[in-house]
Amino acid sequence: PTCEEREAWEVVHRHGKHYFRDRRNGALHWLNEDLAHMAEVANQTQHVFDRADVREKVHIKPARAILESGVYDHISQAARVYGESQCLMNGVVGTFWQCHWYVGETNLFAMLYDAPDLIAYLSERLLEKTIEDIRALAEAGDDAIYIDDALTTNDLISVAFYERFSMPYVRRMVEEIHALGKRAV
């Protein structure tokens, strides 16, 4: 949504649920308050098959463009309201988890063996994208940024695969967060 659309919304409570109400026309849009806990079916569809596909499908938006889109306006507003009295924190997801959106979850595990160079290339590109998200979050006013790298537990991948396909990317995210003067979680 545009800034104008977001500014026209208010949250209202009706019939035991919360909705965004558009003040311009009265339209109600259900506000799902349990997004973080909704069960999702994992992506099982492969969308990238080579480096050209990765370059075409992984769009890297500079931090400035992310901020100008208004997606983090709520962070800037919270930073203005709370100042330094509250620690503001939002997060990003690790590159390993993000890979499944492009190759499918089951395929991702097989590709660690069958196409490790493609997964490494995809991870590098996703890292570039994520670094821009981190920069935008920091500039918007977050004091801390957490990194959630699902699918990297020892019951899913080996230590060797973790050290090759997750840890270097998480490390670089943490280094960027620290370079921006923020706390990494």
Backbone as CSV, one residue per row, in Angstrom:
resi,resn,N_x,N_y,N_z,CA_x,CA_y,CA_z,C_x,C_y,C_z
1,PRO,0.826,-1.206,0.000,0.000,0.000,0.000,0.863,1.261,0.000
2,THR,0.317,2.300,-0.569,1.020,3.580,-0.610,0.926,4.260,0.751
3,CYS,1.736,5.297,0.936,1.662,6.074,2.179,0.272,6.655,2.359
4,GLU,-0.317,7.150,1.281,-1.665,7.733,1.344,-2.681,6.691,1.808
5,GLU,-2.569,5.474,1.272,-3.496,4.418,1.680,-3.316,4.075,3.155
6,ARG,-2.054,3.933,3.594,-1.809,3.585,4.994,-2.303,4.678,5.929
7,GLU,-2.146,5.940,5.536,-2.600,7.044,6.387,-4.120,7.090,6.492
8,ALA,-4.818,6.527,5.519,-6.281,6.519,5.538,-6.833,5.367,6.374
9,TRP,-5.993,4.449,6.812,-6.460,3.293,7.574,-6.498,3.582,9.061
10,GLU,-7.469,2.984,9.699,-7.505,2.950,11.152,-7.894,1.537,11.551
11,VAL,-7.539,1.128,12.741,-7.887,-0.199,13.225,-9.175,-0.082,14.019
12,VAL,-10.142,-0.943,13.691,-11.417,-0.970,14.406,-11.704,-2.399,14.857
13,HIS,-12.502,-2.522,15.910,-12.883,-3.821,16.452,-14.363,-4.060,16.142
14,ARG,-14.654,-5.138,15.449,-16.035,-5.494,15.113,-16.216,-6.998,15.231
15,HIS,-17.283,-7.410,15.882,-17.663,-8.830,15.929,-16.519,-9.723,16.410
16,GLY,-15.756,-9.241,17.382,-14.687,-10.039,17.952,-13.409,-10.090,17.136
17,LYS,-13.323,-9.308,16.072,-12.116,-9.299,15.241,-11.670,-7.860,15.022
18,HIS,-10.425,-7.706,14.624,-9.895,-6.391,14.287,-9.798,-6.256,12.773
19,TYR,-10.052,-5.040,12.313,-10.024,-4.752,10.883,-9.286,-3.443,10.642
20,PHE,-8.708,-3.329,9.442,-8.300,-2.021,8.956,-9.543,-1.427,8.315
21,ARG,-9.906,-0.208,8.702,-11.021,0.486,8.058,-10.446,1.635,7.263
22,ASP,-10.821,1.685,6.006,-10.394,2.762,5.126,-11.329,3.939,5.379
23,ARG,-10.801,5.004,5.969,-11.624,6.168,6.302,-12.216,6.839,5.068
24,ARG,-11.611,6.618,3.896,-12.089,7.264,2.671,-13.398,6.658,2.179
25,ASN,-13.554,5.337,2.350,-14.762,4.705,1.807,-15.432,3.737,2.765
26,GLY,-14.878,3.567,3.973,-15.483,2.695,4.970,-15.198,1.215,4.787
27,ALA,-14.449,0.845,3.767,-14.171,-0.567,3.514,-13.399,-1.179,4.680
28,LEU,-13.781,-2.390,5.062,-13.111,-3.118,6.126,-12.262,-4.233,5.527
29,HIS,-11.045,-4.393,6.075,-10.136,-5.457,5.658,-9.665,-6.156,6.922
30,TRP,-9.939,-7.452,7.022,-9.609,-8.200,8.221,-8.134,-8.102,8.537
31,LEU,-7.804,-7.827,9.789,-6.433,-7.728,10.271,-6.101,-9.042,10.959
32,ASN,-5.345,-9.877,10.283,-4.955,-11.155,10.860,-3.894,-10.895,11.919
33,GLU,-4.244,-11.124,13.155,-3.344,-10.803,14.259,-2.414,-11.941,14.627
34,ASP,-2.465,-13.031,13.905,-1.654,-14.193,14.237,-0.750,-14.585,13.073
35,LEU,-0.282,-13.606,12.302,0.524,-13.912,11.121,1.765,-14.730,11.445
36,ALA,2.421,-14.398,12.533,3.666,-15.082,12.851,3.457,-16.539,13.236
37,HIS,2.234,-16.904,13.584,1.992,-18.264,14.054,1.083,-19.071,13.139
38,MET,0.736,-18.534,12.007,-0.110,-19.275,11.076,0.694,-20.367,10.409
39,ALA,0.120,-21.542,10.330,0.803,-22.637,9.638,0.775,-22.356,8.141
40,GLU,1.905,-22.511,7.527,2.012,-22.335,6.079,2.532,-23.615,5.481
41,VAL,2.090,-23.918,4.313,2.669,-25.028,3.583,3.974,-24.522,2.991
42,ALA,5.033,-25.280,3.199,6.333,-24.870,2.675,6.290,-24.839,1.151
43,ASN,7.003,-23.888,0.591,7.114,-23.833,-0.863,7.839,-25.080,-1.345
44,GLN,7.276,-25.743,-2.335,7.923,-26.915,-2.914,8.183,-26.725,-4.405
45,THR,8.024,-25.507,-4.889,8.177,-25.232,-6.317,9.520,-24.570,-6.591
46,GLN,10.224,-25.091,-7.565,11.503,-24.498,-7.944,11.258,-23.416,-8.983
47,HIS,11.785,-22.211,-8.686,11.626,-21.063,-9.579,12.930,-20.651,-10.240
48,VAL,14.059,-21.044,-9.654,15.348,-20.714,-10.252,16.110,-21.999,-10.546
49,PHE,16.732,-22.020,-11.713,17.438,-23.217,-12.169,18.895,-22.927,-12.528
50,ASP,19.221,-21.633,-12.663,20.587,-21.258,-13.003,20.837,-19.825,-12.527
51,ARG,22.059,-19.361,-12.730,22.437,-18.024,-12.255,21.619,-16.919,-12.918
52,ALA,21.280,-17.105,-14.175,20.466,-16.091,-14.869,19.103,-15.970,-14.198
53,ASP,18.507,-17.092,-13.818,17.225,-17.057,-13.106,17.365,-16.320,-11.782
54,VAL,18.468,-16.570,-11.092,18.696,-15.900,-9.806,18.764,-14.395,-10.018
55,ARG,19.541,-13.971,-11.017,19.665,-12.523,-11.280,18.315,-11.919,-11.649
56,GLU,17.497,-12.663,-12.374,16.191,-12.153,-12.805,15.174,-12.108,-11.674
57,LYS,15.207,-13.069,-10.778,14.136,-13.207,-9.790,14.447,-12.631,-8.408
58,VAL,15.712,-12.478,-8.074,16.060,-11.906,-6.770,16.299,-10.416,-6.982
59,HIS,15.320,-9.628,-6.609,15.363,-8.182,-6.810,15.976,-7.514,-5.581
60,ILE,17.035,-6.767,-5.809,17.714,-6.069,-4.720,17.292,-4.609,-4.768
61,LYS,16.563,-4.206,-3.749,16.091,-2.829,-3.656,16.992,-2.092,-2.670
62,PRO,17.595,-0.987,-3.071,18.457,-0.239,-2.146,17.685,0.226,-0.902
63,ALA,18.411,0.343,0.189,17.793,0.752,1.459,16.976,2.028,1.294
64,ARG,17.493,2.992,0.562,16.789,4.263,0.366,15.431,4.026,-0.285
65,ALA,15.375,3.166,-1.299,14.112,2.868,-1.980,13.154,2.130,-1.053
66,ILE,13.683,1.243,-0.219,12.840,0.549,0.755,12.190,1.565,1.681
67,LEU,12.992,2.488,2.197,12.466,3.508,3.105,11.451,4.409,2.408
68,GLU,11.749,4.801,1.183,10.834,5.672,0.445,9.517,4.984,0.126
69,SER,9.508,3.651,0.090,8.259,2.926,-0.171,7.292,3.037,1.002
70,GLY,7.819,3.405,2.185,6.969,3.578,3.361,6.777,2.324,4.181
71,VAL,7.389,1.226,3.781,7.160,-0.041,4.462,7.622,-0.008,5.924
72,TYR,8.599,0.829,6.245,9.088,0.917,7.621,8.703,2.224,8.299
73,ASP,7.677,2.889,7.803,7.216,4.134,8.427,6.864,3.932,9.893
74,HIS,6.305,2.773,10.228,5.899,2.515,11.614,7.110,2.509,12.553
75,ILE,8.258,2.079,12.048,9.472,2.068,12.874,9.927,3.504,13.143
76,SER,9.950,4.316,12.093,10.353,5.717,12.258,9.421,6.438,13.222
77,GLN,8.128,6.156,13.113,7.157,6.782,14.010,7.390,6.329,15.448
78,ALA,7.614,5.044,15.653,7.876,4.533,17.006,9.156,5.144,17.568
79,ALA,10.177,5.296,16.740,11.435,5.897,17.196,11.206,7.343,17.634
80,ARG,10.346,8.070,16.900,10.040,9.464,17.283,9.248,9.506,18.584
81,VAL,8.312,8.588,18.735,7.444,8.585,19.919,8.212,8.153,21.168
82,TYR,8.993,7.082,21.049,9.636,6.508,22.230,11.059,6.994,22.459
83,GLY,11.674,7.549,21.437,13.053,8.006,21.602,13.933,6.877,22.093
84,GLU,14.745,7.189,23.071,15.655,6.173,23.595,15.079,5.453,24.805
85,SER,13.813,5.694,25.139,13.226,5.043,26.305,12.859,3.595,26.035
86,GLN,12.790,3.203,24.780,12.445,1.833,24.413,13.455,1.320,23.392
87,CYS,13.730,0.037,23.449,14.587,-0.597,22.441,13.680,-1.101,21.323
88,LEU,13.864,-0.583,20.131,13.070,-1.013,18.989,13.810,-2.111,18.244
89,MET,13.084,-3.191,17.911,13.724,-4.310,17.243,12.786,-4.912,16.202
90,ASN,13.325,-5.162,15.047,12.662,-5.917,13.983,13.721,-6.852,13.427
91,GLY,13.345,-7.667,12.466,14.326,-8.622,12.011,14.259,-8.969,10.543
92,VAL,15.195,-9.808,10.169,15.313,-10.337,8.817,15.415,-11.851,8.926
93,VAL,15.189,-12.519,7.819,15.385,-13.965,7.801,16.679,-14.279,7.076
94,GLY,17.309,-15.358,7.501,18.584,-15.754,6.930,18.465,-16.223,5.495
95,THR,19.584,-16.242,4.835,19.600,-16.609,3.422,19.216,-18.062,3.204
96,PHE,19.578,-18.949,4.117,19.244,-20.367,3.918,17.731,-20.543,3.830
97,TRP,17.011,-19.944,4.750,15.547,-20.014,4.726,15.008,-19.368,3.449
98,GLN,15.555,-18.217,3.090,15.078,-17.528,1.897,15.256,-18.371,0.634
99,CYS,16.297,-19.199,0.596,16.533,-20.036,-0.589,15.321,-20.899,-0.924
100,HIS,14.607,-21.363,0.087,13.484,-22.271,-0.195,12.378,-21.570,-0.990
101,TRP,12.291,-20.252,-0.887,11.285,-19.538,-1.677,11.585,-19.630,-3.170
102,TYR,12.827,-19.873,-3.512,13.250,-19.889,-4.911,13.461,-21.291,-5.475
103,VAL,13.774,-22.252,-4.604,14.049,-23.604,-5.111,13.136,-24.673,-4.525
104,GLY,12.313,-24.326,-3.556,11.470,-25.315,-2.884,12.218,-25.910,-1.708
105,GLU,11.473,-26.204,-0.646,12.123,-26.670,0.579,12.809,-28.020,0.397
106,THR,12.113,-28.994,-0.141,12.719,-30.309,-0.340,13.884,-30.222,-1.314
107,ASN,13.684,-29.475,-2.394,14.760,-29.304,-3.373,15.997,-28.679,-2.740
108,LEU,15.798,-27.734,-1.824,16.928,-27.055,-1.197,17.878,-28.068,-0.568
109,PHE,17.334,-29.011,0.181,18.190,-29.991,0.849,18.913,-30.881,-0.163
110,ALA,18.234,-31.274,-1.227,18.875,-32.087,-2.266,19.935,-31.279,-3.005
111,MET,19.662,-29.992,-3.224,20.593,-29.155,-3.988,21.881,-28.857,-3.223
112,LEU,21.879,-29.037,-1.906,23.124,-28.893,-1.152,24.146,-29.900,-1.664
113,TYR,23.666,-31.040,-2.134,24.522,-32.078,-2.720,24.646,-31.915,-4.233
114,ASP,23.509,-31.675,-4.890,23.455,-31.726,-6.353,23.795,-30.409,-7.050
115,ALA,23.584,-29.291,-6.390,23.835,-27.983,-7.020,24.353,-26.981,-5.984
116,PRO,25.403,-27.330,-5.263,25.879,-26.439,-4.199,26.324,-25.064,-4.706
117,ASP,26.869,-25.015,-5.910,27.311,-23.719,-6.438,26.133,-22.792,-6.710
118,LEU,25.014,-23.353,-7.174,23.820,-22.532,-7.403,23.257,-22.033,-6.072
119,ILE,23.226,-22.896,-5.064,22.731,-22.467,-3.744,23.657,-21.388,-3.174
120,ALA,24.960,-21.527,-3.350,25.891,-20.501,-2.869,25.670,-19.178,-3.612
121,TYR,25.464,-19.240,-4.916,25.226,-18.026,-5.698,23.905,-17.373,-5.283
122,LEU,22.870,-18.180,-5.133,21.572,-17.675,-4.675,21.719,-17.040,-3.296
123,SER,22.468,-17.683,-2.425,22.670,-17.153,-1.071,23.405,-15.819,-1.095
124,GLU,24.396,-15.682,-1.963,25.117,-14.407,-2.079,24.176,-13.289,-2.520
125,ARG,23.366,-13.590,-3.500,22.414,-12.587,-4.012,21.388,-12.233,-2.927
126,LEU,20.901,-13.236,-2.224,19.950,-12.981,-1.143,20.604,-12.198,-0.006
127,LEU,21.886,-12.437,0.214,22.596,-11.663,1.229,22.641,-10.186,0.841
128,GLU,22.927,-9.897,-0.427,22.923,-8.501,-0.890,21.575,-7.845,-0.608
129,LYS,20.509,-8.562,-0.912,19.149,-8.060,-0.687,18.913,-7.838,0.805
130,THR,19.313,-8.793,1.619,19.084,-8.720,3.063,19.899,-7.609,3.703
131,ILE,21.108,-7.381,3.224,21.934,-6.279,3.751,21.216,-4.945,3.530
132,GLU,20.577,-4.782,2.386,19.813,-3.547,2.133,18.633,-3.440,3.100
133,ASP,17.974,-4.562,3.394,16.890,-4.552,4.389,17.421,-4.155,5.759
134,ILE,18.577,-4.693,6.122,19.195,-4.361,7.410,19.503,-2.865,7.470
135,ARG,20.062,-2.329,6.405,20.378,-0.890,6.369,19.117,-0.047,6.505
136,ALA,18.043,-0.472,5.856,16.779,0.266,5.944,16.215,0.204,7.360
137,LEU,16.251,-0.977,7.979,15.758,-1.103,9.355,16.556,-0.219,10.303
138,ALA,17.866,-0.216,10.129,18.716,0.611,10.993,18.411,2.091,10.798
139,GLU,18.301,2.513,9.552,18.030,3.929,9.288,16.639,4.334,9.756
140,ALA,15.696,3.401,9.686,14.332,3.707,10.121,14.270,3.948,11.627
141,GLY,15.222,3.376,12.375,15.249,3.653,13.808,15.345,2.446,14.714
142,ASP,15.494,1.244,14.160,15.644,0.084,15.034,16.952,0.154,15.803
143,ASP,16.899,-0.256,17.060,18.090,-0.323,17.898,18.754,-1.682,17.796
144,ALA,17.944,-2.691,17.508,18.438,-4.064,17.401,17.745,-4.725,16.210
145,ILE,18.457,-5.654,15.595,17.916,-6.381,14.446,18.190,-7.859,14.684
146,TYR,17.135,-8.658,14.642,17.343,-10.086,14.842,17.401,-10.789,13.493
147,ILE,18.070,-11.931,13.517,18.217,-12.757,12.325,17.623,-14.123,12.640
148,ASP,16.655,-14.531,11.870,16.019,-15.831,12.039,16.411,-16.692,10.844
149,ASP,17.231,-17.691,11.071,17.647,-18.552,9.965,17.085,-19.957,10.174
150,ALA,15.808,-20.096,9.875,15.136,-21.380,10.021,15.748,-22.402,9.077
151,LEU,15.497,-23.626,9.343,15.963,-24.783,8.573,17.440,-25.078,8.786
152,THR,18.086,-24.445,9.747,19.517,-24.683,9.937,19.805,-25.455,11.218
153,THR,18.837,-26.155,11.741,19.069,-26.925,12.955,19.746,-28.252,12.600
154,ASN,20.406,-28.848,13.594,21.209,-30.045,13.313,20.378,-31.280,12.974
155,ASP,19.081,-31.209,13.128,18.258,-32.338,12.676,17.869,-32.183,11.205
156,LEU,18.239,-31.055,10.588,17.920,-30.825,9.184,19.156,-30.776,8.293
157,ILE,20.217,-30.135,8.771,21.443,-30.091,7.970,22.636,-30.422,8.853
158,SER,23.702,-30.845,8.224,24.920,-31.205,8.951,25.671,-29.950,9.389
159,VAL,26.597,-30.147,10.292,27.460,-29.045,10.724,28.219,-28.491,9.516
160,ALA,28.711,-29.386,8.663,29.465,-28.930,7.485,28.601,-28.061,6.577
161,PHE,27.354,-28.469,6.354,26.460,-27.662,5.516,26.120,-26.350,6.213
162,TYR,25.927,-26.385,7.525,25.684,-25.140,8.264,26.861,-24.188,8.082
163,GLU,28.065,-24.709,8.236,29.255,-23.867,8.125,29.459,-23.325,6.710
164,ARG,28.934,-24.011,5.706,29.082,-23.538,4.328,27.905,-22.678,3.871
165,PHE,26.685,-23.071,4.217,25.505,-22.453,3.606,24.703,-21.534,4.529
166,SER,25.076,-21.416,5.786,24.345,-20.517,6.680,25.279,-19.580,7.435
167,MET,26.190,-20.146,8.181,27.017,-19.338,9.084,27.736,-18.168,8.406
168,PRO,28.348,-18.335,7.232,29.044,-17.175,6.646,28.106,-16.016,6.328
169,TYR,26.889,-16.320,5.947,25.924,-15.283,5.592,25.375,-14.611,6.848
170,VAL,25.081,-15.407,7.867,24.632,-14.833,9.135,25.736,-13.963,9.719
171,ARG,26.969,-14.439,9.638,28.102,-13.665,10.157,28.184,-12.308,9.462
172,ARG,28.021,-12.292,8.144,28.094,-11.025,7.412,26.928,-10.105,7.762
173,MET,25.760,-10.675,8.031,24.626,-9.858,8.475,24.936,-9.234,9.831
174,VAL,25.468,-10.043,10.746,25.821,-9.534,12.079,26.874,-8.434,11.957
175,GLU,27.873,-8.645,11.116,28.906,-7.620,10.923,28.302,-6.323,10.409
176,GLU,27.343,-6.416,9.487,26.687,-5.209,8.958,25.879,-4.512,10.040
177,ILE,25.158,-5.282,10.819,24.357,-4.703,11.909,25.269,-3.965,12.882
178,HIS,26.368,-4.589,13.254,27.312,-3.940,14.165,27.952,-2.709,13.531
179,ALA,28.289,-2.790,12.251,28.900,-1.638,11.552,27.946,-0.443,11.546
180,LEU,26.660,-0.718,11.597,25.650,0.354,11.626,25.383,0.849,13.048
181,GLY,26.107,0.303,14.004,25.962,0.724,15.398,24.735,0.145,16.080
182,LYS,24.235,-0.956,15.583,23.038,-1.590,16.147,23.408,-2.910,16.796
183,ARG,22.498,-3.442,17.590,22.701,-4.732,18.232,22.129,-5.843,17.352
184,ALA,22.859,-6.940,17.254,22.388,-8.108,16.510,21.858,-9.140,17.486
185,VAL,20.708,-9.679,17.149,20.089,-10.704,18.005,19.937,-11.956,17.169
